[in-house]
């Protein structure tokens, strides 16, 4: 099965944060490239619930999987048994900020993650 859409949703939306539905082949492919992880890395465990969910849907809206973004540099998918490090965390942070999923902080080059309050550069 191939992904037809991805719903990108902050786990605890703030006033200026919103969910985004990514459709279209080019948009899904762009986001998929930003969600690429290091498959050779050892999964690690973050103690937070995560910051952003990516619900991947196939034909007729069938959920193919839910990935959870953690504090700027990890991505979790249940079959992995933990988070794997993202290959392009800064680019994903910039994408999430541009699409209004997370809020940029007033400081130069930092984003505050909604559930953890941790800053991640972008």
Biopython code that builds the backbone (N, CA, C, O; Angstrom):
import numpy as np
from Bio.PDB.StructureBuilder import StructureBuilder

atoms = [
    (1, "UNK", "N", (0.833, -1.184, 0.000)),
    (1, "UNK", "CA", (0.000, 0.000, 0.000)),
    (1, "UNK", "C", (0.873, 1.242, 0.000)),
    (1, "UNK", "O", (1.960, 1.243, 0.579)),
    (2, "UNK", "N", (0.406, 2.287, -0.641)),
    (2, "UNK", "CA", (1.143, 3.547, -0.638)),
    (2, "UNK", "C", (0.342, 4.612, 0.095)),
    (2, "UNK", "O", (-0.887, 4.562, 0.147)),
    (3, "UNK", "N", (1.060, 5.574, 0.659)),
    (3, "UNK", "CA", (0.431, 6.658, 1.401)),
    (3, "UNK", "C", (-0.274, 7.602, 0.438)),
    (3, "UNK", "O", (0.279, 7.995, -0.589)),
    (4, "UNK", "N", (-1.491, 7.954, 0.785)),
    (4, "UNK", "CA", (-2.272, 8.909, -0.003)),
    (4, "UNK", "C", (-2.330, 10.268, 0.679)),
    (4, "UNK", "O", (-2.449, 11.297, 0.015)),
    (5, "UNK", "N", (-2.245, 10.269, 2.011)),
    (5, "UNK", "CA", (-2.266, 11.523, 2.755)),
    (5, "UNK", "C", (-1.611, 11.311, 4.114)),
    (5, "UNK", "O", (-1.451, 10.185, 4.586)),
    (6, "UNK", "N", (-1.238, 12.437, 4.726)),
    (6, "UNK", "CA", (-0.662, 12.412, 6.065)),
    (6, "UNK", "C", (-1.293, 13.558, 6.844)),
    (6, "UNK", "O", (-1.227, 14.715, 6.428)),
    (7, "UNK", "N", (-1.907, 13.226, 7.984)),
    (7, "UNK", "CA", (-2.409, 14.269, 8.870)),
    (7, "UNK", "C", (-1.313, 14.569, 9.881)),
    (7, "UNK", "O", (-0.844, 13.671, 10.580)),
    (8, "UNK", "N", (-0.910, 15.823, 9.958)),
    (8, "UNK", "CA", (0.152, 16.263, 10.861)),
    (8, "UNK", "C", (-0.524, 17.070, 11.959)),
    (8, "UNK", "O", (-1.132, 18.108, 11.698)),
    (9, "UNK", "N", (-0.411, 16.582, 13.192)),
    (9, "UNK", "CA", (-1.191, 17.152, 14.280)),
    (9, "UNK", "C", (-0.352, 17.326, 15.543)),
    (9, "UNK", "O", (0.237, 16.359, 16.026)),
    (10, "UNK", "N", (-0.290, 18.553, 16.091)),
    (10, "UNK", "CA", (0.418, 18.714, 17.363)),
    (10, "UNK", "C", (-0.324, 17.938, 18.444)),
    (10, "UNK", "O", (-1.554, 17.909, 18.452)),
    (11, "UNK", "N", (0.404, 17.319, 19.341)),
    (11, "UNK", "CA", (-0.227, 16.512, 20.385)),
    (11, "UNK", "C", (-0.988, 17.372, 21.373)),
    (11, "UNK", "O", (-2.008, 16.934, 21.906)),
    (12, "UNK", "N", (-0.521, 18.580, 21.633)),
    (12, "UNK", "CA", (-1.212, 19.541, 22.505)),
    (12, "UNK", "C", (-1.212, 20.890, 21.805)),
    (12, "UNK", "O", (-0.338, 21.718, 22.065)),
    (13, "UNK", "N", (-2.166, 21.125, 20.932)),
    (13, "UNK", "CA", (-2.143, 22.364, 20.161)),
    (13, "UNK", "C", (-2.270, 23.604, 21.038)),
    (13, "UNK", "O", (-3.054, 23.640, 21.986)),
    (14, "UNK", "N", (-1.478, 24.621, 20.695)),
    (14, "UNK", "CA", (-1.569, 25.915, 21.344)),
    (14, "UNK", "C", (-2.449, 26.836, 20.520)),
    (14, "UNK", "O", (-3.065, 26.413, 19.541)),
    (15, "UNK", "N", (-2.502, 28.079, 20.917)),
    (15, "UNK", "CA", (-3.353, 29.047, 20.227)),
    (15, "UNK", "C", (-2.990, 29.221, 18.758)),
    (15, "UNK", "O", (-3.873, 29.361, 17.912)),
    (16, "UNK", "N", (-1.693, 29.212, 18.451)),
    (16, "UNK", "CA", (-1.260, 29.461, 17.079)),
    (16, "UNK", "C", (-0.871, 28.197, 16.325)),
    (16, "UNK", "O", (-0.380, 28.278, 15.199)),
    (17, "UNK", "N", (-1.083, 27.036, 16.926)),
    (17, "UNK", "CA", (-0.711, 25.771, 16.286)),
    (17, "UNK", "C", (-1.951, 25.116, 15.695)),
    (17, "UNK", "O", (-3.066, 25.307, 16.180)),
    (18, "UNK", "N", (-1.735, 24.341, 14.639)),
    (18, "UNK", "CA", (-2.875, 23.716, 13.982)),
    (18, "UNK", "C", (-2.476, 22.398, 13.340)),
    (18, "UNK", "O", (-1.296, 22.117, 13.134)),
    (19, "UNK", "N", (-3.482, 21.602, 13.031)),
    (19, "UNK", "CA", (-3.260, 20.372, 12.279)),
    (19, "UNK", "C", (-3.209, 20.710, 10.801)),
    (19, "UNK", "O", (-3.819, 21.680, 10.350)),
    (20, "UNK", "N", (-2.474, 19.898, 10.052)),
    (20, "UNK", "CA", (-2.332, 20.100, 8.615)),
    (20, "UNK", "C", (-2.553, 18.760, 7.922)),
    (20, "UNK", "O", (-2.033, 17.737, 8.367)),
    (21, "UNK", "N", (-3.317, 18.762, 6.840)),
    (21, "UNK", "CA", (-3.506, 17.561, 6.030)),
    (21, "UNK", "C", (-2.648, 17.706, 4.781)),
    (21, "UNK", "O", (-2.790, 18.664, 4.021)),
    (22, "UNK", "N", (-1.760, 16.744, 4.582)),
    (22, "UNK", "CA", (-0.876, 16.746, 3.415)),
    (22, "UNK", "C", (-1.427, 15.715, 2.438)),
    (22, "UNK", "O", (-1.528, 14.533, 2.767)),
    (23, "UNK", "N", (-1.782, 16.164, 1.236)),
    (23, "UNK", "CA", (-2.320, 15.273, 0.211)),
    (23, "UNK", "C", (-1.399, 15.304, -0.992)),
    (23, "UNK", "O", (-0.220, 15.603, -0.804)),
    (24, "UNK", "N", (-1.805, 15.040, -2.131)),
    (24, "UNK", "CA", (-0.962, 15.167, -3.315)),
    (24, "UNK", "C", (0.379, 14.444, -3.238)),
    (24, "UNK", "O", (1.034, 14.434, -2.196)),
    (25, "UNK", "N", (0.761, 13.864, -4.312)),
    (25, "UNK", "CA", (1.963, 13.040, -4.369)),
    (25, "UNK", "C", (3.218, 13.814, -3.980)),
    (25, "UNK", "O", (4.013, 13.335, -3.171)),
    (26, "UNK", "N", (3.404, 15.004, -4.544)),
    (26, "UNK", "CA", (4.627, 15.773, -4.297)),
    (26, "UNK", "C", (4.733, 16.177, -2.831)),
    (26, "UNK", "O", (5.815, 16.105, -2.248)),
    (27, "UNK", "N", (3.615, 16.603, -2.222)),
    (27, "UNK", "CA", (3.634, 17.008, -0.817)),
    (27, "UNK", "C", (3.935, 15.828, 0.104)),
    (27, "UNK", "O", (4.717, 15.961, 1.045)),
    (28, "UNK", "N", (3.321, 14.679, -0.160)),
    (28, "UNK", "CA", (3.561, 13.481, 0.655)),
    (28, "UNK", "C", (5.018, 13.040, 0.508)),
    (28, "UNK", "O", (5.651, 12.656, 1.492)),
    (29, "UNK", "N", (5.546, 13.095, -0.704)),
    (29, "UNK", "CA", (6.937, 12.699, -0.943)),
    (29, "UNK", "C", (7.900, 13.644, -0.219)),
    (29, "UNK", "O", (8.887, 13.191, 0.360)),
    (30, "UNK", "N", (7.623, 14.949, -0.246)),
    (30, "UNK", "CA", (8.471, 15.918, 0.452)),
    (30, "UNK", "C", (8.488, 15.628, 1.955)),
    (30, "UNK", "O", (9.553, 15.598, 2.571)),
    (31, "UNK", "N", (7.311, 15.416, 2.541)),
    (31, "UNK", "CA", (7.232, 15.138, 3.971)),
    (31, "UNK", "C", (7.888, 13.801, 4.305)),
    (31, "UNK", "O", (8.581, 13.689, 5.316)),
    (32, "UNK", "N", (7.678, 12.795, 3.472)),
    (32, "UNK", "CA", (8.295, 11.480, 3.704)),
    (32, "UNK", "C", (9.817, 11.599, 3.752)),
    (32, "UNK", "O", (10.462, 10.946, 4.572)),
    (33, "UNK", "N", (10.388, 12.418, 2.889)),
    (33, "UNK", "CA", (11.844, 12.605, 2.888)),
    (33, "UNK", "C", (12.314, 13.249, 4.191)),
    (33, "UNK", "O", (13.395, 12.930, 4.685)),
    (34, "UNK", "N", (11.510, 14.151, 4.747)),
    (34, "UNK", "CA", (11.868, 14.806, 6.006)),
    (34, "UNK", "C", (11.708, 13.879, 7.204)),
    (34, "UNK", "O", (12.311, 14.113, 8.251)),
    (35, "UNK", "N", (10.907, 12.833, 7.062)),
    (35, "UNK", "CA", (10.684, 11.874, 8.142)),
    (35, "UNK", "C", (11.648, 10.690, 8.084)),
    (35, "UNK", "O", (11.507, 9.740, 8.854)),
    (36, "UNK", "N", (12.611, 10.739, 7.193)),
    (36, "UNK", "CA", (13.576, 9.642, 7.062)),
    (36, "UNK", "C", (14.443, 9.545, 8.314)),
    (36, "UNK", "O", (14.948, 10.548, 8.819)),
    (37, "UNK", "N", (14.604, 8.324, 8.799)),
    (37, "UNK", "CA", (15.397, 8.070, 10.008)),
    (37, "UNK", "C", (16.614, 7.216, 9.671)),
    (37, "UNK", "O", (16.728, 6.677, 8.570)),
    (38, "UNK", "N", (17.517, 7.103, 10.633)),
    (38, "UNK", "CA", (18.691, 6.256, 10.487)),
    (38, "UNK", "C", (18.297, 4.828, 10.873)),
    (38, "UNK", "O", (18.176, 4.530, 12.061)),
    (39, "UNK", "N", (18.095, 3.938, 9.894)),
    (39, "UNK", "CA", (17.634, 2.578, 10.202)),
    (39, "UNK", "C", (18.678, 1.726, 10.916)),
    (39, "UNK", "O", (18.342, 0.687, 11.485)),
    (40, "UNK", "N", (19.943, 2.155, 10.893)),
    (40, "UNK", "CA", (21.016, 1.410, 11.542)),
    (40, "UNK", "C", (21.176, 1.782, 13.018)),
    (40, "UNK", "O", (21.873, 1.095, 13.765)),
    (41, "UNK", "N", (20.533, 2.862, 13.426)),
    (41, "UNK", "CA", (20.665, 3.332, 14.808)),
    (41, "UNK", "C", (19.900, 2.423, 15.768)),
    (41, "UNK", "O", (18.934, 1.760, 15.391)),
    (42, "UNK", "N", (20.352, 2.411, 16.995)),
    (42, "UNK", "CA", (19.670, 1.681, 18.057)),
    (42, "UNK", "C", (18.495, 2.536, 18.528)),
    (42, "UNK", "O", (18.692, 3.707, 18.852)),
    (43, "UNK", "N", (17.265, 1.979, 18.575)),
    (43, "UNK", "CA", (16.131, 2.770, 19.065)),
    (43, "UNK", "C", (16.390, 3.262, 20.490)),
    (43, "UNK", "O", (16.956, 2.540, 21.311)),
    (44, "UNK", "N", (15.972, 4.488, 20.773)),
    (44, "UNK", "CA", (16.115, 5.059, 22.105)),
    (44, "UNK", "C", (14.738, 5.413, 22.641)),
    (44, "UNK", "O", (13.766, 5.463, 21.886)),
    (45, "UNK", "N", (14.654, 5.656, 23.933)),
    (45, "UNK", "CA", (13.374, 5.959, 24.556)),
    (45, "UNK", "C", (13.391, 7.368, 25.109)),
    (45, "UNK", "O", (14.269, 7.731, 25.892)),
    (46, "UNK", "N", (12.428, 8.146, 24.702)),
    (46, "UNK", "CA", (12.209, 9.487, 25.220)),
    (46, "UNK", "C", (11.097, 9.358, 26.257)),
    (46, "UNK", "O", (10.157, 8.590, 26.053)),
    (47, "UNK", "N", (11.181, 10.074, 27.337)),
    (47, "UNK", "CA", (10.196, 9.944, 28.405)),
    (47, "UNK", "C", (8.951, 10.786, 28.180)),
    (47, "UNK", "O", (8.007, 10.700, 28.966)),
    (48, "UNK", "N", (8.920, 11.601, 27.124)),
    (48, "UNK", "CA", (7.728, 12.418, 26.867)),
    (48, "UNK", "C", (6.739, 11.646, 25.995)),
    (48, "UNK", "O", (7.058, 10.580, 25.467)),
    (49, "UNK", "N", (5.547, 12.196, 25.854)),
    (49, "UNK", "CA", (4.505, 11.576, 25.022)),
    (49, "UNK", "C", (4.688, 11.901, 23.551)),
    (49, "UNK", "O", (4.008, 11.331, 22.698)),
    (50, "UNK", "N", (5.582, 12.794, 23.255)),
    (50, "UNK", "CA", (5.793, 13.218, 21.877)),
    (50, "UNK", "C", (5.176, 14.577, 21.636)),
    (50, "UNK", "O", (4.376, 15.061, 22.438)),
    (51, "UNK", "N", (5.553, 15.192, 20.520)),
    (51, "UNK", "CA", (5.124, 16.543, 20.217)),
    (51, "UNK", "C", (4.163, 16.635, 19.030)),
    (51, "UNK", "O", (3.223, 17.430, 19.048)),
    (52, "UNK", "N", (4.400, 15.824, 18.008)),
    (52, "UNK", "CA", (3.600, 15.886, 16.786)),
    (52, "UNK", "C", (3.328, 14.470, 16.305)),
    (52, "UNK", "O", (4.232, 13.635, 16.267)),
    (53, "UNK", "N", (2.076, 14.201, 15.936)),
    (53, "UNK", "CA", (1.706, 12.913, 15.339)),
    (53, "UNK", "C", (1.577, 13.063, 13.829)),
    (53, "UNK", "O", (1.065, 14.065, 13.330)),
    (54, "UNK", "N", (2.049, 12.051, 13.114)),
    (54, "UNK", "CA", (1.903, 11.964, 11.660)),
    (54, "UNK", "C", (1.065, 10.721, 11.392)),
    (54, "UNK", "O", (1.568, 9.603, 11.504)),
    (55, "UNK", "N", (-0.199, 10.900, 11.040)),
    (55, "UNK", "CA", (-1.079, 9.770, 10.747)),
    (55, "UNK", "C", (-1.065, 9.548, 9.237)),
    (55, "UNK", "O", (-1.557, 10.375, 8.469)),
    (56, "UNK", "N", (-0.498, 8.427, 8.831)),
    (56, "UNK", "CA", (-0.335, 8.112, 7.411)),
    (56, "UNK", "C", (-1.539, 7.280, 6.973)),
    (56, "UNK", "O", (-1.856, 6.255, 7.577)),
    (57, "UNK", "N", (-2.202, 7.742, 5.912)),
    (57, "UNK", "CA", (-3.400, 7.065, 5.409)),
    (57, "UNK", "C", (-3.205, 6.606, 3.971)),
    (57, "UNK", "O", (-2.531, 7.256, 3.172)),
    (58, "UNK", "N", (-3.812, 5.474, 3.671)),
    (58, "UNK", "CA", (-3.766, 4.922, 2.326)),
    (58, "UNK", "C", (-5.111, 5.081, 1.634)),
    (58, "UNK", "O", (-5.845, 6.038, 1.882)),
    (59, "UNK", "N", (-5.420, 4.137, 0.772)),
    (59, "UNK", "CA", (-6.689, 4.135, 0.041)),
    (59, "UNK", "C", (-7.878, 4.236, 0.998)),
    (59, "UNK", "O", (-7.901, 3.580, 2.040)),
    (60, "UNK", "N", (-8.849, 5.048, 0.644)),
    (60, "UNK", "CA", (-10.100, 5.198, 1.400)),
    (60, "UNK", "C", (-9.881, 5.576, 2.861)),
    (60, "UNK", "O", (-10.706, 5.262, 3.719)),
    (61, "UNK", "N", (-8.777, 6.244, 3.138)),
    (61, "UNK", "CA", (-8.516, 6.745, 4.482)),
    (61, "UNK", "C", (-8.049, 5.725, 5.493)),
    (61, "UNK", "O", (-7.990, 6.026, 6.685)),
    (62, "UNK", "N", (-7.710, 4.504, 5.043)),
    (62, "UNK", "CA", (-7.239, 3.464, 5.957)),
    (62, "UNK", "C", (-5.916, 3.906, 6.582)),
    (62, "UNK", "O", (-4.986, 4.284, 5.871)),
    (63, "UNK", "N", (-5.834, 3.857, 7.919)),
    (63, "UNK", "CA", (-4.612, 4.250, 8.618)),
    (63, "UNK", "C", (-3.543, 3.179, 8.411)),
    (63, "UNK", "O", (-3.727, 2.015, 8.767)),
    (64, "UNK", "N", (-2.422, 3.604, 7.827)),
    (64, "UNK", "CA", (-1.303, 2.702, 7.593)),
    (64, "UNK", "C", (-0.327, 2.713, 8.764)),
    (64, "UNK", "O", (0.390, 1.737, 8.989)),
    (65, "UNK", "N", (-0.298, 3.807, 9.503)),
    (65, "UNK", "CA", (0.586, 3.911, 10.653)),
    (65, "UNK", "C", (0.547, 5.300, 11.243)),
    (65, "UNK", "O", (0.141, 6.260, 10.588)),
    (66, "UNK", "N", (0.975, 5.397, 12.490)),
    (66, "UNK", "CA", (1.088, 6.684, 13.168)),
    (66, "UNK", "C", (2.511, 6.815, 13.684)),
    (66, "UNK", "O", (2.986, 5.984, 14.457)),
    (67, "UNK", "N", (3.176, 7.857, 13.249)),
    (67, "UNK", "CA", (4.531, 8.171, 13.693)),
    (67, "UNK", "C", (4.436, 9.344, 14.662)),
    (67, "UNK", "O", (3.609, 10.238, 14.482)),
    (68, "UNK", "N", (5.280, 9.339, 15.688)),
    (68, "UNK", "CA", (5.277, 10.426, 16.665)),
    (68, "UNK", "C", (6.657, 11.070, 16.714)),
    (68, "UNK", "O", (7.673, 10.388, 16.849)),
    (69, "UNK", "N", (6.673, 12.376, 16.603)),
    (69, "UNK", "CA", (7.893, 13.171, 16.627)),
    (69, "UNK", "C", (8.209, 13.533, 18.071)),
    (69, "UNK", "O", (7.317, 13.949, 18.810)),
    (70, "UNK", "N", (9.462, 13.382, 18.482)),
    (70, "UNK", "CA", (9.881, 13.641, 19.859)),
    (70, "UNK", "C", (10.985, 14.679, 19.939)),
    (70, "UNK", "O", (12.080, 14.472, 19.415)),
    (71, "UNK", "N", (10.695, 15.802, 20.600)),
    (71, "UNK", "CA", (11.675, 16.812, 20.993)),
    (71, "UNK", "C", (12.720, 17.155, 19.933)),
    (71, "UNK", "O", (13.893, 17.352, 20.249)),
    (72, "UNK", "N", (12.299, 17.223, 18.715)),
    (72, "UNK", "CA", (13.169, 17.750, 17.680)),
    (72, "UNK", "C", (14.048, 16.791, 16.914)),
    (72, "UNK", "O", (14.445, 17.106, 15.792)),
    (73, "UNK", "N", (14.378, 15.614, 17.475)),
    (73, "UNK", "CA", (15.331, 14.798, 16.734)),
    (73, "UNK", "C", (15.003, 13.320, 16.648)),
    (73, "UNK", "O", (15.777, 12.564, 16.061)),
    (74, "UNK", "N", (13.898, 12.883, 17.204)),
    (74, "UNK", "CA", (13.544, 11.469, 17.149)),
    (74, "UNK", "C", (12.161, 11.242, 16.579)),
    (74, "UNK", "O", (11.282, 12.096, 16.691)),
    (75, "UNK", "N", (11.974, 10.086, 15.966)),
    (75, "UNK", "CA", (10.684, 9.701, 15.407)),
    (75, "UNK", "C", (10.366, 8.302, 15.901)),
    (75, "UNK", "O", (11.208, 7.406, 15.831)),
    (76, "UNK", "N", (9.164, 8.115, 16.396)),
    (76, "UNK", "CA", (8.747, 6.836, 16.961)),
    (76, "UNK", "C", (7.662, 6.209, 16.100)),
    (76, "UNK", "O", (6.732, 6.879, 15.651)),
    (77, "UNK", "N", (7.800, 4.926, 15.885)),
    (77, "UNK", "CA", (6.768, 4.109, 15.247)),
    (77, "UNK", "C", (6.757, 2.819, 16.049)),
    (77, "UNK", "O", (7.808, 2.207, 16.238)),
    (78, "UNK", "N", (5.618, 2.400, 16.517)),
    (78, "UNK", "CA", (5.497, 1.283, 17.454)),
    (78, "UNK", "C", (6.335, 0.067, 17.084)),
    (78, "UNK", "O", (6.975, -0.486, 17.978)),
    (79, "UNK", "N", (6.382, -0.393, 15.832)),
    (79, "UNK", "CA", (7.187, -1.569, 15.507)),
    (79, "UNK", "C", (8.698, -1.413, 15.758)),
    (79, "UNK", "O", (9.406, -2.413, 15.874)),
    (80, "UNK", "N", (9.198, -0.164, 15.842)),
    (80, "UNK", "CA", (10.627, 0.037, 16.068)),
    (80, "UNK", "C", (11.018, -0.227, 17.513)),
    (80, "UNK", "O", (12.188, -0.497, 17.786)),
    (81, "UNK", "N", (10.079, -0.159, 18.446)),
    (81, "UNK", "CA", (10.401, -0.353, 19.857)),
    (81, "UNK", "C", (11.140, 0.827, 20.469)),
    (81, "UNK", "O", (11.914, 0.643, 21.409)),
    (82, "UNK", "N", (10.925, 2.008, 19.970)),
    (82, "UNK", "CA", (11.560, 3.234, 20.461)),
    (82, "UNK", "C", (11.704, 4.227, 19.335)),
    (82, "UNK", "O", (11.216, 4.008, 18.226)),
    (83, "UNK", "N", (12.377, 5.315, 19.627)),
    (83, "UNK", "CA", (12.580, 6.345, 18.616)),
    (83, "UNK", "C", (13.885, 6.111, 17.873)),
    (83, "UNK", "O", (14.866, 5.612, 18.424)),
    (84, "UNK", "N", (13.857, 6.492, 16.599)),
    (84, "UNK", "CA", (15.069, 6.484, 15.789)),
    (84, "UNK", "C", (15.408, 7.936, 15.461)),
    (84, "UNK", "O", (14.508, 8.763, 15.314)),
    (85, "UNK", "N", (16.694, 8.251, 15.346)),
    (85, "UNK", "CA", (17.068, 9.632, 15.050)),
    (85, "UNK", "C", (16.719, 10.016, 13.611)),
    (85, "UNK", "O", (16.939, 9.256, 12.668)),
    (86, "UNK", "N", (16.172, 11.213, 13.479)),
    (86, "UNK", "CA", (15.871, 11.764, 12.164)),
    (86, "UNK", "C", (17.167, 12.139, 11.449)),
    (86, "UNK", "O", (18.131, 12.557, 12.089)),
    (87, "UNK", "N", (17.192, 11.993, 10.138)),
    (87, "UNK", "CA", (18.365, 12.378, 9.365)),
    (87, "UNK", "C", (18.403, 13.885, 9.106)),
    (87, "UNK", "O", (19.482, 14.461, 8.966)),
    (88, "UNK", "N", (17.225, 14.531, 9.042)),
    (88, "UNK", "CA", (17.145, 15.963, 8.759)),
    (88, "UNK", "C", (16.226, 16.668, 9.769)),
    (88, "UNK", "O", (15.204, 17.232, 9.378)),
    (89, "UNK", "N", (16.578, 16.641, 11.061)),
    (89, "UNK", "CA", (15.681, 17.226, 12.064)),
    (89, "UNK", "C", (15.452, 18.726, 11.888)),
    (89, "UNK", "O", (14.342, 19.210, 12.114)),
    (90, "UNK", "N", (16.484, 19.467, 11.488)),
    (90, "UNK", "CA", (16.321, 20.911, 11.321)),
    (90, "UNK", "C", (15.358, 21.231, 10.181)),
    (90, "UNK", "O", (14.557, 22.161, 10.282)),
    (91, "UNK", "N", (15.438, 20.464, 9.104)),
    (91, "UNK", "CA", (14.538, 20.694, 7.970)),
    (91, "UNK", "C", (13.099, 20.351, 8.335)),
    (91, "UNK", "O", (12.172, 21.038, 7.907)),
    (92, "UNK", "N", (12.901, 19.287, 9.125)),
    (92, "UNK", "CA", (11.547, 18.943, 9.568)),
    (92, "UNK", "C", (11.008, 20.027, 10.487)),
    (92, "UNK", "O", (9.843, 20.408, 10.373)),
    (93, "UNK", "N", (11.837, 20.531, 11.399)),
    (93, "UNK", "CA", (11.412, 21.613, 12.287)),
    (93, "UNK", "C", (10.981, 22.829, 11.481)),
    (93, "UNK", "O", (9.957, 23.442, 11.781)),
    (94, "UNK", "N", (11.747, 23.177, 10.469)),
    (94, "UNK", "CA", (11.404, 24.319, 9.612)),
    (94, "UNK", "C", (10.079, 24.070, 8.890)),
    (94, "UNK", "O", (9.258, 24.980, 8.782)),
    (95, "UNK", "N", (9.861, 22.849, 8.394)),
    (95, "UNK", "CA", (8.609, 22.509, 7.705)),
    (95, "UNK", "C", (7.432, 22.640, 8.673)),
    (95, "UNK", "O", (6.407, 23.228, 8.328)),
    (96, "UNK", "N", (7.573, 22.097, 9.874)),
    (96, "UNK", "CA", (6.499, 22.162, 10.875)),
    (96, "UNK", "C", (6.189, 23.603, 11.247)),
    (96, "UNK", "O", (5.025, 23.953, 11.439)),
    (97, "UNK", "N", (7.201, 24.435, 11.350)),
    (97, "UNK", "CA", (7.006, 25.841, 11.676)),
    (97, "UNK", "C", (6.316, 26.571, 10.527)),
    (97, "UNK", "O", (5.364, 27.319, 10.751)),
    (98, "UNK", "N", (6.791, 26.358, 9.297)),
    (98, "UNK", "CA", (6.193, 27.007, 8.114)),
    (98, "UNK", "C", (4.718, 26.678, 7.968)),
    (98, "UNK", "O", (3.931, 27.519, 7.531)),
    (99, "UNK", "N", (4.335, 25.448, 8.335)),
    (99, "UNK", "CA", (2.952, 25.012, 8.179)),
    (99, "UNK", "C", (2.094, 25.288, 9.416)),
    (99, "UNK", "O", (0.922, 24.912, 9.456)),
    (100, "UNK", "N", (2.672, 25.940, 10.416)),
    (100, "UNK", "CA", (1.910, 26.340, 11.592)),
    (100, "UNK", "C", (1.607, 25.220, 12.571)),
    (100, "UNK", "O", (0.754, 25.378, 13.444)),
    (101, "UNK", "N", (2.295, 24.086, 12.439)),
    (101, "UNK", "CA", (2.056, 22.950, 13.339)),
    (101, "UNK", "C", (2.701, 23.210, 14.698)),
    (101, "UNK", "O", (2.161, 22.809, 15.729)),
    (102, "UNK", "N", (3.848, 23.876, 14.703)),
    (102, "UNK", "CA", (4.511, 24.287, 15.942)),
    (102, "UNK", "C", (4.788, 25.773, 15.859)),
    (102, "UNK", "O", (4.835, 26.342, 14.768)),
    (103, "UNK", "N", (4.970, 26.401, 17.005)),
    (103, "UNK", "CA", (5.218, 27.834, 17.062)),
    (103, "UNK", "C", (6.710, 28.126, 17.147)),
    (103, "UNK", "O", (7.428, 27.470, 17.902)),
    (104, "UNK", "N", (7.179, 29.097, 16.386)),
    (104, "UNK", "CA", (8.566, 29.522, 16.573)),
    (104, "UNK", "C", (8.656, 30.364, 17.845)),
    (104, "UNK", "O", (7.690, 31.029, 18.220)),
    (105, "UNK", "N", (9.791, 30.338, 18.498)),
    (105, "UNK", "CA", (9.991, 31.188, 19.672)),
    (105, "UNK", "C", (10.564, 32.519, 19.229)),
    (105, "UNK", "O", (11.080, 32.637, 18.117)),
    (106, "UNK", "N", (10.480, 33.510, 20.080)),
    (106, "UNK", "CA", (11.002, 34.822, 19.706)),
    (106, "UNK", "C", (12.521, 34.848, 19.495)),
    (106, "UNK", "O", (13.025, 35.726, 18.796)),
    (107, "UNK", "N", (13.251, 33.906, 20.084)),
    (107, "UNK", "CA", (14.709, 33.894, 19.969)),
    (107, "UNK", "C", (15.178, 33.540, 18.576)),
    (107, "UNK", "O", (14.417, 32.967, 17.795)),
    (108, "UNK", "N", (16.424, 33.871, 18.246)),
    (108, "UNK", "CA", (16.943, 33.566, 16.905)),
    (108, "UNK", "C", (17.159, 32.067, 16.717)),
    (108, "UNK", "O", (17.919, 31.439, 17.454)),
    (109, "UNK", "N", (16.474, 31.503, 15.716)),
    (109, "UNK", "CA", (16.717, 30.125, 15.306)),
    (109, "UNK", "C", (16.298, 29.039, 16.264)),
    (109, "UNK", "O", (16.920, 27.977, 16.267)),
    (110, "UNK", "N", (15.274, 29.243, 17.083)),
    (110, "UNK", "CA", (14.849, 28.191, 18.008)),
    (110, "UNK", "C", (13.345, 28.006, 17.923)),
    (110, "UNK", "O", (12.602, 28.940, 17.623)),
    (111, "UNK", "N", (12.909, 26.777, 18.194)),
    (111, "UNK", "CA", (11.495, 26.459, 18.249)),
    (111, "UNK", "C", (11.229, 25.769, 19.573)),
    (111, "UNK", "O", (12.005, 24.911, 19.993)),
    (112, "UNK", "N", (10.140, 26.134, 20.236)),
    (112, "UNK", "CA", (9.781, 25.455, 21.473)),
    (112, "UNK", "C", (8.798, 24.354, 21.138)),
    (112, "UNK", "O", (7.782, 24.591, 20.485)),
    (113, "UNK", "N", (9.103, 23.153, 21.586)),
    (113, "UNK", "CA", (8.227, 22.018, 21.367)),
    (113, "UNK", "C", (7.103, 22.063, 22.376)),
    (113, "UNK", "O", (7.360, 22.231, 23.568)),
    (114, "UNK", "N", (5.847, 21.914, 21.931)),
    (114, "UNK", "CA", (4.684, 22.155, 22.773)),
    (114, "UNK", "C", (4.612, 21.325, 24.055)),
    (114, "UNK", "O", (4.260, 21.879, 25.096)),
    (115, "UNK", "N", (4.920, 20.058, 24.037)),
    (115, "UNK", "CA", (4.725, 19.232, 25.227)),
    (115, "UNK", "C", (5.918, 19.243, 26.160)),
    (115, "UNK", "O", (5.767, 18.982, 27.353)),
    (116, "UNK", "N", (7.096, 19.537, 25.646)),
    (116, "UNK", "CA", (8.295, 19.446, 26.479)),
    (116, "UNK", "C", (8.854, 20.799, 26.867)),
    (116, "UNK", "O", (9.535, 20.919, 27.886)),
    (117, "UNK", "N", (8.571, 21.835, 26.058)),
    (117, "UNK", "CA", (9.172, 23.140, 26.303)),
    (117, "UNK", "C", (10.642, 23.188, 25.915)),
    (117, "UNK", "O", (11.300, 24.203, 26.144)),
    (118, "UNK", "N", (11.172, 22.119, 25.335)),
    (118, "UNK", "CA", (12.563, 22.095, 24.906)),
    (118, "UNK", "C", (12.727, 22.911, 23.636)),
    (118, "UNK", "O", (11.816, 22.974, 22.810)),
    (119, "UNK", "N", (13.855, 23.519, 23.485)),
    (119, "UNK", "CA", (14.134, 24.277, 22.262)),
    (119, "UNK", "C", (14.943, 23.414, 21.310)),
    (119, "UNK", "O", (15.828, 22.665, 21.723)),
    (120, "UNK", "N", (14.627, 23.532, 20.043)),
    (120, "UNK", "CA", (15.379, 22.830, 19.000)),
    (120, "UNK", "C", (15.744, 23.837, 17.926)),
    (120, "UNK", "O", (14.872, 24.590, 17.492)),
    (121, "UNK", "N", (16.987, 23.888, 17.477)),
    (121, "UNK", "CA", (17.378, 24.844, 16.441)),
    (121, "UNK", "C", (16.801, 24.471, 15.094)),
    (121, "UNK", "O", (16.532, 23.297, 14.836)),
    (122, "UNK", "N", (16.609, 25.450, 14.237)),
    (122, "UNK", "CA", (16.226, 25.183, 12.852)),
    (122, "UNK", "C", (16.859, 26.150, 11.920)),
    (122, "UNK", "O", (16.645, 26.072, 10.710)),
]
sb = StructureBuilder()
sb.init_structure("model")
sb.init_model(0)
sb.init_chain("A")
sb.init_seg("    ")
for serial, (resi, resn, name, xyz) in enumerate(atoms, 1):
    if name == "N":
        sb.init_residue(resn, " ", resi, " ")
    sb.init_atom(name, np.array(xyz, "f"), 0.0, 1.0, " ", f" {name:<3s}", serial, name[0])
structure = sb.get_structure()
